[in-house]
Amino acid sequence: MQWETVIGLEIHAQLATQSKIFSASSTQYGAAPNTQANAVDLGMPGVLPVLNREAVRMAVKFALATNAEIGKRNVFARKNYFYPDLPKGYQISQMSLPIVGSGKVSIEMDDGAVKEVGLTRAHLEEDAGKSVHEDFHDATGVDLNRAGTPLLEIVSEPDMRSAKEAVAYAKKIHSIVRYIEICDGNMQEGSFRCDANVSIRPVGESKLGTRSEIKNVNSFRFLERAINYEVERQIDILEAGGEVVQETRLYDADKDETRSMRSKEEANDYRYFPDPDLLPVEVEQELIDSIRNTLPELPDARRARFIAEHELSEYDAGVMTSDRYTADYFESVLENSAASPKLACSWISGELFSRLNKDGLELRASPIDTDRFSQLIARLHDNTISGKIAKEVLDKMWSSDDTADQVIDREGLRQISDSSEIEKMVDEVIASNPDQVAEYRSGKEKLLAFFVGQVMKASRGKANPGELNKLLQEKLKA
């Protein structure tokens, strides 16, 4: 039987507020366990939650960035369940009246195909604490620092049909929340997590199959692997005559498998009801308009502009707009270096990204700021240095505060572009290698690389490659 995969994602984006959603506790990552949880976070008797206005602003910003409906009247509810990391015994969330309603997000696949994925809703809620197992023998520790951290849970329609589509959608949401600066997107720190609802059904069937929910996947690579494993697991069960059980599962990256955590709860299991301590939230049009005016140029629009204005390929434009900081960096280099967009893009995505990846750094943590990198690109653009020498210069800049000009002048690396000086070296190399000249003139034109290498050696790599090739070919064919 042929099977169709059906996937919906629930993405939890931690909002980049300074304090928690209902208390003044800090949201800073990395504090000692249980040092950032106050009486409100712990659900102590007599305390009342107070809504963080900035969390509301960020949720509205997301709605505007995705052309989604805005719930001008939205209500917080209590979602009841009993886990050790939820001290109140309930989570404050939104159910029937969320702050963000339906919308659509376009994703592009590797083959260029474009698909729209529906957004069901996005609602505000507080995070729970964290159960800690690794430091305890036969026991579980609880760190409540995350309790009350503001989340925007972004729920998609079950519109994705493969793990690759799910990853493309997750990456798109990741890009959007970082562009509008409502979430830092740090998956290692848990700021951006995915729950994947996965089911299968016979091809042509309209009724959805029984789904499993894979919880808290914190990397795009693991998301793809977890979904693929789960699809195969469900196919094996059904083709063996069994039935898929609706449940919550955990992905084990070390074993590359999902395993059962608990039976999947339904909405009625949580006994949702409006939180009596929180009034309904009224979002005024004036607030919406003011937030709309703060929206940056969004990824799709910026990508289209880079293609039209800078004549980048679709791939290069996608790389340069993968996040807002990269796009800003690219345009700053263009403005300050007067270089061609293709040259700037090539060096950012190639040499710069390669060094950042080697050192495990993001672009915003690069030791080379836009001013220093722009000067390097400018010297490439005006032929002061060759591409080979530029790599050497970049290496020296990487481990120092020197500018490109300082390195070039100190090391004597300026490119030789004087044709008479290059011609003199060409004549000497040709005169010193009569046998190779004869072979070249008899038809072995691949020997041109030999002569280029000899002249480059004589010039310590500083001869202008274009001028050198031109003179060599003229002389050898004379």
Residue pairs with C-beta under 8 A, 6 or more apart in sequence:
1 202
1 239
2 202
2 203
3 200
3 201
3 202
3 203
3 231
3 235
3 238
4 161
4 200
4 201
4 202
4 203
4 204
4 205
5 160
5 161
5 162
5 163
5 198
5 199
5 200
5 227
5 231
6 158
6 160
6 161
6 198
6 199
6 200
6 201
6 208
6 209
6 211
7 158
7 160
7 161
7 162
7 163
7 165
7 166
7 196
7 197
7 198
7 227
8 120
8 155
8 156
8 157
8 158
8 159
8 160
8 196
8 197
9 154
9 155
9 156
9 160
9 166
9 169
9 170
9 194
9 195
9 196
9 197
10 153
10 154
10 155
10 156
10 194
10 195
10 197
11 153
11 154
11 156
11 170
11 173
11 192
11 193
11 194
11 195
12 127
12 151
12 152
12 153
12 154
12 192
12 193
12 194
12 195
13 151
13 152
13 153
13 154
13 173
13 177
13 182
13 183
13 185
13 191
13 192
14 27
14 127
14 149
14 150
14 151
14 183
14 184
14 190
14 191
14 192
15 21
15 54
15 55
15 58
15 59
15 150
15 151
15 152
15 182
15 183
16 58
16 181
16 182
16 183
16 184
17 27
17 52
17 54
17 55
17 58
17 150
18 26
18 27
18 54
19 25
19 26
19 27
19 52
20 26
20 27
20 40
20 41
20 52
20 126
20 148
20 149
20 150
21 51
21 52
21 55
21 92
21 124
21 125
21 126
21 148
21 149
21 150
21 151
22 40
22 41
22 49
22 50
22 51
22 52
22 92
22 126
22 148
23 38
23 40
23 41
23 49
23 50
23 148
24 38
25 36
25 37
25 38
25 40
25 41
25 148
26 36
27 36
27 149
27 150
28 36
29 186
29 189
29 191
31 145
33 132
33 141
33 143
33 145
34 142
34 143
34 144
34 145
35 145
36 145
37 129
37 144
37 145
37 147
37 148
39 47
40 47
40 48
40 49
40 148
41 87
41 144
41 147
41 148
42 87
42 88
42 144
42 147
43 87
43 88
43 89
48 277
49 92
49 275
49 277
49 278
51 76
51 278
51 281
52 150
55 124
55 150
56 99
56 124
56 281
56 283
57 287
57 291
58 152
58 182
59 99
59 100
59 122
59 124
59 152
59 182
60 70
60 99
60 100
60 283
60 287
60 288
60 291
61 180
61 182
61 291
61 294
61 295
62 68
62 100
62 122
62 152
62 154
62 176
62 177
62 180
62 182
63 69
63 70
63 99
63 100
63 101
63 103
63 122
64 70
64 288
64 291
64 292
64 295
65 176
65 179
65 180
65 295
65 298
66 100
66 103
66 104
66 105
66 119
66 176
67 103
67 104
68 100
68 101
68 102
68 103
68 119
68 122
69 100
69 101
69 102
69 103
70 99
70 100
70 101
70 283
70 288
71 97
71 98
71 99
71 100
71 101
71 283
72 282
72 283
72 284
72 285
73 97
73 280
73 281
73 282
73 283
74 94
74 97
74 98
74 99
74 123
74 124
74 280
74 281
74 283
75 94
75 95
75 96
75 97
75 274
75 280
75 281
76 92
76 93
76 94
76 124
76 274
76 275
76 278
76 281
77 92
77 93
77 94
77 95
77 96
77 272
77 273
77 274
77 275
78 90
78 91
78 92
78 93
78 272
78 273
78 274
78 275
79 90
79 91
79 92
79 93
79 95
79 125
79 270
79 272
80 89
80 90
80 270
80 271
80 272
81 89
81 90
81 91
81 265
81 269
81 270
82 89
83 128
83 131
84 131
84 140
84 142
85 128
85 129
85 130
85 131
85 142
85 143
85 144
85 147
86 128
86 129
86 147
87 129
87 144
87 147
91 125
91 126
91 128
92 125
92 126
92 275
92 278
93 123
93 124
93 125
93 126
93 153
94 123
94 124
94 125
95 123
95 267
95 272
96 272
97 280
98 121
98 122
98 123
98 124
99 122
99 123
99 124
99 281
99 283
100 119
100 121
100 122
100 123
100 152
100 154
101 121
102 118
102 119
102 120
102 121
103 118
103 119
104 116
104 117
104 118
104 119
105 116
105 117
105 119
105 156
105 169
105 172
105 173
105 176
106 114
106 115
106 116
106 117
106 172
106 300
107 114
107 115
107 116
107 117
107 165
107 168
107 169
107 172
108 114
108 115
108 168
108 318
109 115
109 164
109 165
109 168
110 164
112 314
115 159
115 165
116 159
117 156
117 157
117 159
117 160
117 165
117 169
118 156
118 157
118 159
119 154
119 155
119 156
119 157
120 155
120 156
120 157
121 155
122 152
122 153
122 154
122 155
123 152
123 153
123 155
124 150
124 151
124 152
124 153
125 151
125 153
126 147
126 148
126 149
126 150
126 151
127 146
127 147
127 148
127 149
127 150
127 151
128 146
128 147
129 142
129 143
129 144
129 145
129 146
129 147
130 142
130 143
130 144
130 145
130 146
131 140
131 141
131 142
132 140
132 141
132 142
132 143
133 140
133 141
135 141
146 190
152 177
152 182
152 183
154 173
156 169
158 197
158 199
158 208
160 166
160 169
163 223
163 224
163 225
163 227
163 228
163 231
164 224
166 196
166 223
166 224
166 227
167 220
167 223
167 224
170 194
170 220
170 223
171 220
172 299
174 185
174 192
175 299
175 322
175 323
176 298
176 299
177 183
177 185
177 192
178 184
178 185
178 323
178 324
179 296
179 298
179 299
179 323
179 324
180 295
180 296
180 298
181 324
183 191
183 192
184 191
185 191
185 192
186 192
187 193
187 218
187 219
187 220
188 218
190 218
192 218
193 216
193 217
193 218
194 216
194 217
194 218
194 223
195 213
195 214
195 215
195 216
195 217
196 213
196 214
196 217
196 223
196 226
196 227
196 230
197 211
197 212
197 213
198 211
198 212
198 213
198 214
198 227
198 230
198 231
198 234
199 208
199 209
199 210
199 211
199 212
199 234
199 244
200 209
200 231
200 234
200 235
200 238
200 244
201 207
201 208
201 209
209 234
209 244
210 243
210 244
210 245
210 246
211 246
211 264
212 230
212 234
212 244
212 245
212 246
212 247
212 248
212 249
212 258
212 264
213 247
213 248
213 249
213 264
214 226
214 227
214 230
214 249
214 250
214 251
214 258
215 248
215 249
215 250
215 261
216 250
217 223
217 226
217 251
222 251
222 253
225 251
225 253
225 256
226 251
226 258
229 251
229 256
229 257
229 258
230 249
230 258
233 258
234 244
237 243
237 244
238 244
245 263
246 263
246 264
247 260
247 261
247 262
247 263
247 264
248 260
248 261
248 262
248 263
248 264
248 265
249 258
249 259
249 260
249 261
250 258
250 259
250 260
250 261
251 257
251 258
252 258
252 259
296 324
297 305
299 321
299 322
302 321
302 327
303 314
303 317
303 318
303 321
304 317
306 312
306 316
306 317
306 320
306 321
306 327
306 341
307 313
307 314
307 317
310 317
310 334
310 341
310 345
311 341
311 342
312 320
312 341
312 342
312 345
316 342
316 345
316 349
319 326
319 345
319 349
320 326
320 327
320 330
320 345
320 348
320 349
321 327
323 363
325 362
325 363
325 364
326 348
326 363
329 348
329 363
329 370
329 373
330 344
330 345
330 348
332 370
332 374
333 339
333 344
333 348
333 370
333 373
333 374
333 377
334 341
334 344
335 374
336 370
336 371
336 374
336 375
336 378
337 344
337 374
337 375
337 377
337 378
337 381
338 378
338 381
339 377
339 378
339 380
339 381
340 381
343 377
343 380
343 381
344 377
347 373
347 376
347 377
347 380
347 390
348 373
351 390
351 391
351 394
352 363
352 366
352 368
352 373
352 394
353 363
355 394
355 398
356 362
356 363
356 365
356 366
367 397
367 398
367 399
368 376
368 394
368 397
368 398
372 397
372 403
372 404
375 403
375 404
375 405
376 390
376 393
376 394
376 397
376 404
378 404
379 385
379 390
379 393
379 404
379 405
379 408
380 386
380 387
380 390
383 415
383 417
383 464
384 408
384 414
384 415
385 393
385 408
385 413
385 414
385 415
386 415
386 461
386 462
386 464
386 465
387 465
388 461
389 408
389 413
389 415
389 461
389 462
392 411
392 413
393 404
393 407
393 408
393 411
393 413
396 402
396 407
396 411
397 403
397 404
397 407
402 410
407 413
408 414
413 462
414 462
415 462
415 463
415 464
416 422
416 459
416 462
416 463
416 464
417 464
417 467
419 467
419 471
422 455
422 459
422 463
422 464
422 467
422 468
422 471
423 471
425 455
425 458
425 459
425 463
426 451
426 455
426 468
426 471
426 472
426 475
427 475
428 458
429 451
429 454
429 455
429 458
430 437
430 451
430 475
430 476
432 454
433 450
433 451
433 454
436 447
436 450
436 451
437 476
439 447
440 447
440 448
440 451
440 476
441 476
441 477
448 469
448 472
448 473
448 476
451 472
451 476
452 465
452 468
452 469
452 472
455 463
455 468
455 472
456 463
456 468
